[in-house]
Amino acid sequence: MLFRSFVAVLVGVLVSFANAEDRPNFIVLISDDISYDDLGCYGSPNGRTPNIDALVGEGIKFTNAFLTASSCSPSRSSILTGRYPHNNGDAAELHRPISAHIPAVSSLLRDSGYYAALAGKNHMTWKKARAGQKAPSDAFDKIYPAKSKGNSGGHGNWINAIDECPEGKPFFLWLAALDAHRAWDGDKEWDESKYGPKHDPKTVVLPPALLDQPGTRSDFASYLNEVTRFDWFVGEVVAHLKEKALFENTQIFVIADNGRPFPRAKTRLHDDGMKTYFITSGPAVKKSNVESDSLISVIDIAPTLCEMAGIEISPTFQGRSLLPVLSDPEAKIREFAFSEHNWHDYEALGRSVRDGRFLYIINERPQFALQGPADSVKSQSFQDLLSAHQSSQELTPIQQDVFLAPRPKVELYDAERDPHQINNLAGNPEFESVERRLAAALSYWRDKTADSTPDEISSDYFHNETGNRLPIKPADFQRPPPGADKGADKVNDEGIRS
């Protein structure tokens, strides 16, 4: 129903792209572990991101954009396939492969005449295809090394990737930073002539979940340095495209794979983990320097690229085209955005749904605390919190939440009034109708997309207080992922009532 009012506009846009002398180019600039509110254009008190901020002036900034997973490889795989993590097979969990039959949008673009390359962090793999089965594992024509001499941030080959695109062919480039994944390397590779002075630990403004301690301040300042470094290389890409007269015909997307690698962010279903900055510029944007509060999901990117390229949208995609919103920032294409959390270093299973204002979460392993991924647990920021918790030092509710076990089975938040999701409204009679509506939407989505909660799921691979690896092998703890018992990787339903 939501699309019908945009059919005429959408058809016109598609015809203009399909008939264009040069089909549009596509670039996805994706960071590693950066929360939406650590960018200046999203209101960060620390944000020194002038290049991304400037790109907003030439495109659209989305304020209600969400990931499907706050976990590196499941999130990236989901974006590239246009599918929810549990519908990608084993790739629902960290470091595991996508089912062999599921195509990437890059391979579909390649089949239609595009050149596709990846430069930087990859982290996406496919299962080996069976005899006679076509595999999309060769999703790119070229994959550049993640690191280069003097650059451990993943962006050392971004300009090379642009320059080495074959003439006369449109291109799709997946330019993926390692910024700001732990362990920090930006400090030792810092170039003040490019990035400016380093962030001062004494003056940074910490997120409310962190404890104000010198070690935490230093940790967070190093993280912000990597955010600034990512921004500089985004700016270099934009400037280079303009120098080569490619900018106007290139649709650029600037996004993250998940939130910052700190307590109560990365791997969380809350906004600090699952909400992403989402800035796009290019030929599909009909009005620039605008903000859209339209609810969107990162799985909406894949069908958008296909429609812009004038090729058939894969039936495997579960997202919706963004073209109506890129034409009219006030347009709405979806009522709900769904996210999930599966195994990422520790046993976990949670699901969420958003309607643009309210966030509804169910915890399927409520007996366990959600302390964050192992690299965050090892950090000084977590250890400062843990020391305070163990010594019975008074912590704020959002800091205490890092150690809460058992957790509530159900959580409901008014994200508009409570941006850090501290006040759980589940069971509050005033919000009963909201809770009932979102619970029904989530239940319907889980049913239609063949999601499941197995009795046995992958267990911990790391110690939950030190972050040190346990003396076991993946075969000892990995189990079939959610949805495997229902054949979810063969299901294409988007899970939203039309």
Beta strands, then each sheet from edge to edge (+ up, - down):
strand 1: 25-31
strand 2: 59-62
strand 3: 65-66
strand 4: 115-120
strand 5: 142-144
strand 6: 171-176
strand 7: 250-256
strand 8: 278-281
strand 9: 290-292
strand 10: 296-297
strand 11: 337-341
strand 12: 350-354
strand 13: 358-363
strand 14: 410-414
sheet 1: 5+ 4+ 6+ 1+ 7+ 8- 2+ 9+
sheet 2: 3+ 10+
sheet 3: 11+ 12- 13+ 14-
end
